[in-house]
Amino acid sequence: MARPGMERWRDRLALVTGASVGIGAAVARALVQQGLKVVGCARTVGNIEELAAECKSAGYPGTLIPYRCDLSNEEDILSMFSAIRSQHGGVDICINNAGLGRPDSLLSGSTSGWKEMLNVNVLALSICTREAYQSMKERKVDDGHIININSMSGHRVVPQSVTHFYSATKYAVTALTEGLRQELREAQTHIRATPLSRPSLLAQCISPGFVETQFAFRLHDKEPEKAAATYEQIKCLQPEDVTEAVIYVLSTPPHVQIGDIQMRPTEQVT
Ligand SMILES: NC(=O)c1ccc[n+]([C@@H]2O[C@H](COP(=O)([O-])OP(=O)(O)OC[C@H]3O[C@@H](n4cnc5c(N)ncnc54)[C@H](OP(=O)(O)O)[C@@H]3O)[C@@H](O)[C@H]2O)c1
């Protein structure tokens, strides 16, 4: 059954990036459960196909459409938006979730690790945002949402060298979300004959602390015991906790704009 406030999204299209595992997979599942058409993208498309079959056999009212996309490649992203346009019309909600950390410190890290983080965490998020906005604009969608999955690392720098560059990319997400909020306000005030007192396309972000996913295993891919310890030291957030925040953001009435939801495990110190 649709949650109160979610009825308006039934049969509308949400793009969820990084839907193959972790937070993105949980968000995609929850949106299909709420009756949305969800395009879930990632490189490991087989996982999304399995999730789509699972959603179908559970009888959820929406559908999950798997799409293989390497977000570090702009052409892949543009082809995906073009396929969404020709097959489904366009995007009403864009959830920029895909992201990663590499253990490359500022003093001795590899440039390739920094580039990978920049490409996915910052550039892909910005390209998807631009394309989603253009899609909403051309179809005159006046209630679209762009939700960035940020991080507590986008708000404070913890004294752990392996997270410093990652943290810089997430500070960028904080700035990009606020910049987008301002540009949307400006653009919509100018597009309409009657200036709006409030923008109707919204930019928002959710900033979790530790969430138990593949994230730490990918960050510490050469030291899996370190990754396991990350999730064993405290009771972490689960992907479903972040999903609840996404559903909350989407179910608020149009006069409400959430800026950022910061959420940590209760036991997290930093
Ligand atoms: N876990 C945490 O503690 C935590 C805390 C705060 C914020 N976050 C943020 O939450 C978001 C999701 O992370 P998660 O914890 O769910 O991590 P995860 O389990 O490692 O999942 C990351 C997702 O991003 C996708 N991805 C990575 N590189 C990609 C690329 N080049 N092209 C397409 N997709 C790509 C992965 O898909 P493929 O590998 O299949 O392509 C995967 O679906 C990230 O933005 C992360 O920064 C996580």
The ligand as an SDF file (V2000), in Angstrom:
LIG
                    3D

 48 52  0  0  0  0  0  0  0  0999 V2000
   27.8940    2.8910    3.4160 N   0  0  0  0  0  0  0  0  0  0  0  0
   28.1460    3.9960    4.1040 C   0  0  0  0  0  0  0  0  0  0  0  0
   28.6330    3.9450    5.2480 O   0  0  0  0  0  0  0  0  0  0  0  0
   27.8060    5.3410    3.5060 C   0  0  0  0  0  0  0  0  0  0  0  0
   27.7730    6.4290    4.3610 C   0  0  0  0  0  0  0  0  0  0  0  0
   27.4700    7.6730    3.8570 C   0  0  0  0  0  0  0  0  0  0  0  0
   27.1860    7.8400    2.5210 C   0  0  0  0  0  0  0  0  0  0  0  0
   27.2420    6.7580    1.6850 N   0  0  0  0  0  0  0  0  0  0  0  0
   26.9660    7.0040    0.2710 C   0  0  0  0  0  0  0  0  0  0  0  0
   25.8740    6.1940   -0.1210 O   0  0  0  0  0  0  0  0  0  0  0  0
   25.9450    5.9450   -1.5210 C   0  0  0  0  0  0  0  0  0  0  0  0
   25.7430    4.4510   -1.7630 C   0  0  0  0  0  0  0  0  0  0  0  0
   26.7780    3.7400   -1.1400 O   0  0  0  0  0  0  0  0  0  0  0  0
   26.5970    2.2850   -0.5220 P   0  0  0  0  0  0  0  0  0  0  0  0
   26.9680    2.3740    0.8970 O   0  0  0  0  0  0  0  0  0  0  0  0
   25.3040    1.6890   -0.8830 O   0  0  0  0  0  0  0  0  0  0  0  0
   27.8190    1.5670   -1.2690 O   0  0  0  0  0  0  0  0  0  0  0  0
   27.9280    0.2030   -2.0880 P   0  0  0  0  0  0  0  0  0  0  0  0
   27.2050   -0.8940   -1.3810 O   0  0  0  0  0  0  0  0  0  0  0  0
   29.3860    0.0330   -2.3590 O   0  0  0  0  0  0  0  0  0  0  0  0
   27.1640    0.5450   -3.4670 O   0  0  0  0  0  0  0  0  0  0  0  0
   27.6910    1.4850   -4.3600 C   0  0  0  0  0  0  0  0  0  0  0  0
   26.8490    1.5270   -5.6300 C   0  0  0  0  0  0  0  0  0  0  0  0
   27.4310    2.4850   -6.5210 O   0  0  0  0  0  0  0  0  0  0  0  0
   27.5790    1.8760   -7.8000 C   0  0  0  0  0  0  0  0  0  0  0  0
   28.7270    2.4010   -8.5520 N   0  0  0  0  0  0  0  0  0  0  0  0
   29.9790    2.6270   -8.1310 C   0  0  0  0  0  0  0  0  0  0  0  0
   30.7510    3.0130   -9.1590 N   0  0  0  0  0  0  0  0  0  0  0  0
   29.9490    3.0190  -10.2780 C   0  0  0  0  0  0  0  0  0  0  0  0
   30.1510    3.3010  -11.6470 C   0  0  0  0  0  0  0  0  0  0  0  0
   31.3540    3.6550  -12.1370 N   0  0  0  0  0  0  0  0  0  0  0  0
   29.1060    3.1960  -12.4720 N   0  0  0  0  0  0  0  0  0  0  0  0
   27.8850    2.8200  -12.0290 C   0  0  0  0  0  0  0  0  0  0  0  0
   27.6270    2.5500  -10.7290 N   0  0  0  0  0  0  0  0  0  0  0  0
   28.6540    2.6410   -9.8750 C   0  0  0  0  0  0  0  0  0  0  0  0
   27.7980    0.3970   -7.5030 C   0  0  0  0  0  0  0  0  0  0  0  0
   27.4060   -0.3870   -8.6360 O   0  0  0  0  0  0  0  0  0  0  0  0
   28.3790   -1.2870   -9.5350 P   0  0  0  0  0  0  0  0  0  0  0  0
   29.6310   -1.5360   -8.7740 O   0  0  0  0  0  0  0  0  0  0  0  0
   27.5610   -2.4960   -9.8190 O   0  0  0  0  0  0  0  0  0  0  0  0
   28.6020   -0.4580  -10.7680 O   0  0  0  0  0  0  0  0  0  0  0  0
   26.8290    0.1910   -6.3540 C   0  0  0  0  0  0  0  0  0  0  0  0
   25.5450   -0.0700   -6.8350 O   0  0  0  0  0  0  0  0  0  0  0  0
   27.3120    6.4670   -1.9750 C   0  0  0  0  0  0  0  0  0  0  0  0
   27.1570    7.7220   -2.5860 O   0  0  0  0  0  0  0  0  0  0  0  0
   28.0840    6.6170   -0.6620 C   0  0  0  0  0  0  0  0  0  0  0  0
   29.0750    7.6110   -0.7630 O   0  0  0  0  0  0  0  0  0  0  0  0
   27.5390    5.5080    2.1520 C   0  0  0  0  0  0  0  0  0  0  0  0
  1  2  1  0
  2  3  2  0
  2  4  1  0
  4  5  1  0
  4 48  2  0
  5  6  2  0
  6  7  1  0
  7  8  2  0
  8  9  1  0
  8 48  1  0
  9 10  1  0
  9 46  1  0
 10 11  1  0
 11 12  1  0
 11 44  1  0
 12 13  1  0
 13 14  1  0
 14 15  2  0
 14 16  1  0
 14 17  1  0
 17 18  1  0
 18 19  2  0
 18 20  1  0
 18 21  1  0
 21 22  1  0
 22 23  1  0
 23 24  1  0
 23 42  1  0
 24 25  1  0
 25 26  1  0
 25 36  1  0
 26 27  1  0
 26 35  1  0
 27 28  2  0
 28 29  1  0
 29 30  1  0
 29 35  2  0
 30 31  1  0
 30 32  2  0
 32 33  1  0
 33 34  2  0
 34 35  1  0
 36 37  1  0
 36 42  1  0
 37 38  1  0
 38 39  2  0
 38 40  1  0
 38 41  1  0
 42 43  1  0
 44 45  1  0
 44 46  1  0
 46 47  1  0
M  CHG  2   8   1  16  -1
M  END
$$$$
